[in-house]
Amino acid sequence: MPLPKPHRRLLFVDSQSEVAYDETSPGNPAHAIGGSEATLVRVAIGLAADFTIDVVQHARATPHAGGGVNWQPWDQLDRLAAQADAIVIQRHDALAPRLRRRNARARIVLWLHDWVDLDSAPRGTSRAELRALVYRMVGVTRVCVSPAHAANVAAALQRDRLFPGLFRADIRVIYNPVVVLRPAPAPPVDRDRLLFASAPWKGIEQVLAAFAAVRAAIPSMQLFIASPAYDVADNAAAPEGVTFLGPLPQDRLHAELAGALCLFGPQAKVPETFGLVFAEAHALGTPALAHDFGAAVDLLSPEERLDARDLPAVVARIKAWRDGARPQVAANPAFALDTILTQWRALLA
């Protein structure tokens, strides 16, 4: 009888998170992590049946084992990188050449989560060509989290290129998985209730201005704001009708989403690369109102997108939805955890 083959080793590397996290963190309001970190946790745990999984974190001081995953401190990076069959680097692309020097055979993947501001990105033809050459030599695959995000990254990588067709980047799209906790029984939809569920740096001042216009036209409207533990919204300058919920456990957040007229996010400041809360809202039957940019183009219907700077349009859309024109939305099977894990297995095979 043949012996079972040993698991291949998969290393996730997170040099960006300011706090350590593990299998207990997603959905826990006391753990100050964002959607990209929660997504890494779910993907790492989901792949643990197929790989020996290590997650090295810059913010972690001591090792921890849980969820089938080894959560490792930063001082273990070089040792684990040398042993890995595949390395997935969260966000920090400058680590790829260093880790290639530690391991000449591993598959290296840059898992990108951030939108590139093309107006402020570093420029220069020599810099662009050298970057393209280095990453071609390193052998890097970039994973983006939506088609819009992939197009943004591709545009940033081609910017200022002298020979844009040479050393073309390998860019793939794998969505973030969407896992929702459906409230039972489902709450009734309150047509006077709006919910903003994001970090305040994602244009909350524009959202508050839009809500003030809505409230002036419809005095019964209420806006509830849920913000993550790593960036709690300040209620000092809130207009009338705004309630700050602070960080919420995932079941409570999803109950808030399920009972709202809509996810209210009319801001034109920060594009979403995936828009996890958009997808969660849809899975709970709640439409989203958002500016027509970033991943909103991929995730939301035309009825849910508008120019967020056009306040009369925002008010008109809310009025229409209150009066019965609210779009019907549902979960997208492309975002199911099993589907996403299958795509990661195929990439890392």
C-alpha positions in Angstrom: 0.0 0.0 0.0 1.6 3.3 -1.1 2.3 5.9 1.6 0.3 9.1 1.4 2.1 12.0 -0.1 3.2 14.7 2.3 1.4 18.0 2.1 3.0 20.7 0.1 3.9 23.8 2.3 2.1 27.0 1.7 3.4 30.2 3.3 1.3 33.4 3.7 3.2 36.5 4.5 1.6 39.6 6.1 4.0 42.5 6.8 1.3 45.1 6.7 -1.3 44.4 9.5 -0.6 46.4 12.7 -2.0 43.7 14.9 -1.7 39.9 15.1 -4.7 37.8 14.1 -5.7 34.2 13.9 -8.6 31.8 13.3 -10.7 33.6 16.1 -10.5 37.1 14.6 -13.0 37.3 11.7 -16.3 38.7 12.9 -14.9 39.5 16.4 -15.3 43.3 16.9 -12.5 43.3 19.5 -10.0 42.2 16.9 -8.9 45.2 14.9 -8.5 43.7 11.5 -9.9 44.6 8.1 -11.6 42.6 5.3 -8.4 41.6 3.6 -7.0 40.0 6.8 -10.3 38.3 7.5 -10.2 37.0 3.9 -6.7 35.6 4.4 -7.8 33.8 7.5 -10.7 32.1 5.7 -8.6 31.1 2.7 -5.7 29.8 4.9 -8.1 27.7 7.0 -9.9 26.5 3.9 -6.7 25.3 2.3 -5.4 23.6 5.4 -6.7 20.2 4.2 -4.6 20.5 1.1 -1.4 22.2 2.4 0.7 22.6 5.5 -0.1 26.2 6.1 2.1 28.8 7.8 1.1 32.5 8.2 3.9 34.8 9.1 2.8 38.2 10.5 5.0 41.2 11.2 2.9 42.1 14.2 3.0 38.6 15.9 5.4 38.0 18.7 4.7 34.4 19.6 3.6 31.3 17.6 0.0 30.0 17.7 -1.6 26.9 16.2 -5.4 27.0 15.4 -7.8 26.3 12.6 -5.3 23.9 11.1 -2.9 26.8 10.5 0.4 27.7 12.1 0.4 31.5 12.9 4.1 32.5 13.1 6.1 35.5 14.3 8.1 37.6 11.8 11.5 36.1 12.9 10.4 32.8 11.2 10.0 34.3 7.8 13.3 33.3 6.2 13.3 29.8 7.5 9.7 29.1 6.4 10.2 30.8 3.1 13.1 28.5 2.3 10.8 25.4 3.0 7.7 26.6 1.2 6.4 25.2 -2.1 4.3 28.3 -2.6 4.5 31.8 -1.0 1.6 34.2 -1.0 2.6 37.8 0.0 -0.2 40.0 1.3 0.1 43.4 -0.3 3.9 44.1 0.1 5.3 43.4 -3.4 8.8 44.5 -2.4 9.2 41.3 -0.4 9.1 39.2 -3.6 12.7 39.6 -4.7 14.0 38.9 -1.1 11.9 35.7 -0.8 13.0 34.5 -4.2 16.6 34.7 -3.0 15.6 32.5 -0.1 13.8 30.0 -2.3 14.5 29.5 -6.0 11.7 27.0 -6.7 8.6 28.2 -4.9 5.6 29.7 -6.6 5.4 33.4 -5.6 2.1 35.2 -5.6 1.4 38.8 -4.7 -2.1 39.1 -3.3 -3.1 42.7 -3.8 -6.0 44.4 -2.1 -5.4 48.1 -2.6 -6.4 50.5 -5.3 -3.5 52.3 -7.0 -4.0 56.1 -7.3 -2.5 56.6 -10.7 -2.2 60.4 -10.1 0.1 60.0 -7.1 2.0 56.8 -8.0 5.8 57.1 -8.5 6.7 57.9 -12.1 9.7 57.4 -14.3 10.5 55.4 -17.4 13.7 53.8 -16.0 12.0 52.9 -12.8 9.0 51.3 -14.6 11.2 49.2 -17.0 13.5 48.1 -14.1 10.4 47.1 -12.0 9.0 45.1 -14.9 12.3 43.3 -15.5 12.9 42.5 -11.8 9.4 41.0 -11.4 9.7 39.0 -14.6 13.0 37.5 -13.3 11.5 36.8 -9.9 8.6 35.0 -11.5 5.6 36.6 -9.7 1.9 36.2 -10.2 -0.3 39.0 -9.0 -3.8 38.2 -7.7 -6.3 41.0 -7.7 -9.8 40.8 -6.2 -12.0 42.1 -9.0 -11.8 42.8 -12.7 -11.8 46.5 -12.0 -8.9 46.1 -9.6 -7.0 44.0 -12.1 -7.4 46.7 -14.7 -6.2 49.4 -12.2 -3.1 47.4 -11.3 -2.3 46.7 -15.0 -2.6 50.4 -15.8 -0.3 51.2 -12.9 2.3 48.6 -14.0 2.2 49.8 -17.6 2.5 53.5 -16.7 5.6 55.2 -18.1 6.8 51.9 -19.8 9.1 52.4 -22.7 8.3 48.9 -24.0 4.8 48.2 -22.6 4.5 44.9 -24.4 7.7 43.5 -22.9 7.7 41.7 -19.6 4.0 41.8 -19.3 2.7 41.1 -15.8 0.9 37.9 -14.9 -2.3 39.2 -13.3 -5.2 36.9 -12.2 -8.5 37.7 -10.6 -9.7 35.7 -7.5 -12.6 37.3 -5.7 -12.7 37.5 -1.9 -15.0 34.8 -0.4 -18.3 36.0 1.0 -19.6 34.4 4.2 -22.8 35.7 5.8 -24.6 34.9 9.0 -28.3 35.2 8.1 -30.4 36.4 10.9 -33.3 34.1 11.8 -36.0 35.2 11.5 -35.1 37.8 8.9 -35.8 41.3 10.2 -38.4 43.4 8.3 -36.9 46.1 6.1 -37.2 49.5 7.6 -37.5 52.0 4.7 -36.3 54.8 6.9 -33.0 53.0 7.9 -29.7 53.5 6.0 -26.5 51.8 7.0 -22.9 52.8 6.3 -20.5 50.0 7.2 -16.9 50.8 6.4 -13.8 52.6 7.8 -14.4 56.3 8.1 -11.4 57.2 5.9 -13.4 55.8 3.0 -15.2 59.0 2.3 -17.4 59.3 5.4 -17.5 63.1 5.1 -19.2 62.7 1.7 -21.5 60.1 3.0 -22.6 62.4 5.9 -23.2 65.3 3.5 -25.3 63.1 1.2 -27.3 61.9 4.2 -27.9 65.5 5.4 -29.4 66.1 1.9 -31.6 63.0 2.2 -32.7 63.9 5.8 -33.6 67.4 4.6 -35.9 66.0 2.0 -37.2 63.0 4.2 -37.0 64.0 7.9 -37.8 60.5 9.1 -34.6 59.0 7.6 -31.9 57.6 9.9 -28.3 56.7 9.2 -26.5 54.0 11.2 -22.7 53.9 11.0 -20.7 50.7 11.8 -17.0 51.1 11.7 -14.2 48.5 12.3 -12.2 48.4 15.5 -9.0 49.6 13.7 -10.7 52.9 12.6 -13.7 53.9 14.7 -15.8 56.7 13.3 -15.9 60.0 15.3 -19.4 61.2 16.0 -18.3 64.8 16.8 -19.5 66.3 13.4 -22.5 64.1 12.7 -25.7 65.6 11.4 -29.1 65.0 13.0 -30.4 61.5 12.5 -27.0 59.7 12.7 -26.3 56.9 15.1 -22.8 55.5 15.6 -22.8 51.7 16.2 -19.0 51.3 16.5 -17.4 47.9 15.8 -20.0 45.1 15.5 -19.8 41.3 15.7 -20.5 39.8 12.3 -23.9 38.4 13.2 -25.0 41.8 14.4 -23.6 43.6 11.3 -25.4 41.2 9.0 -28.7 41.7 10.9 -28.2 45.5 10.5 -27.6 45.0 6.8 -30.6 42.7 6.4 -33.0 45.3 8.0 -31.8 48.4 6.2 -33.4 50.0 3.1 -29.9 50.0 1.6 -26.2 50.0 2.3 -25.5 53.7 2.0 -22.1 54.6 0.6 -22.3 57.5 -1.8 -18.7 58.7 -1.7 -16.4 59.4 -4.7 -13.2 59.5 -2.7 -12.0 55.9 -2.3 -12.8 53.2 -4.9 -13.4 49.7 -3.5 -11.1 47.0 -4.9 -13.7 44.3 -4.1 -16.3 45.8 -1.9 -16.9 42.9 0.6 -19.7 44.7 2.3 -21.4 45.2 -1.1 -21.3 41.5 -1.6 -22.5 40.8 1.9 -25.4 43.2 1.5 -26.5 41.5 -1.7 -26.2 38.0 -0.1 -28.7 39.3 2.6 -31.1 40.8 0.0 -30.1 44.5 0.6 -29.1 46.8 -2.3 -26.2 49.2 -2.1 -26.0 52.8 -3.2 -22.5 53.8 -4.3 -20.5 55.9 -6.6 -19.9 54.4 -10.1 -16.3 53.6 -9.8 -13.9 50.8 -8.7 -15.4 47.4 -8.0 -18.9 48.9 -7.7 -18.9 48.6 -11.5 -18.4 44.8 -11.2 -20.6 44.0 -8.2 -23.5 46.4 -8.3 -26.3 46.8 -10.8 -26.8 50.1 -12.8 -29.7 50.9 -10.4 -27.3 50.9 -7.5 -24.7 53.2 -9.0 -24.7 56.9 -9.5 -22.5 60.0 -9.3 -22.3 60.4 -5.5 -21.4 64.1 -5.9 -24.9 64.7 -7.4 -26.9 65.1 -4.1 -30.3 65.6 -5.8 -29.7 62.2 -7.6 -28.9 60.5 -4.3 -32.1 61.9 -2.7 -34.2 60.9 -5.7 -32.8 57.4 -5.6 -33.6 57.0 -1.9 -37.1 58.4 -2.4 -37.7 55.9 -5.3 -36.5 53.0 -3.2 -38.7 53.9 -0.3 -41.7 54.1 -2.6 -41.3 50.6 -4.0 -38.5 50.7 -6.6 -35.9 49.1 -4.4 -33.8 46.7 -6.5 -34.0 43.0 -5.9 -30.6 41.5 -5.2 -29.2 38.1 -4.2 -26.0 36.3 -3.3 -23.5 35.9 -6.2 -22.4 32.2 -6.4 -19.0 33.3 -7.8 -18.2 34.6 -4.3 -18.9 31.3 -2.4 -16.0 30.2 -0.2 -15.8 26.7 -1.9 -15.6 28.4 -5.3 -12.8 30.7 -4.2 -10.8 27.9 -2.5 -11.0 25.8 -5.8 -9.5 28.8 -7.7 -6.7 29.1 -5.1 -5.9 25.4 -5.3 -5.7 25.6 -9.1 -3.4 28.6 -8.9 -1.1 27.0 -6.4 -1.1 23.4 -7.8 
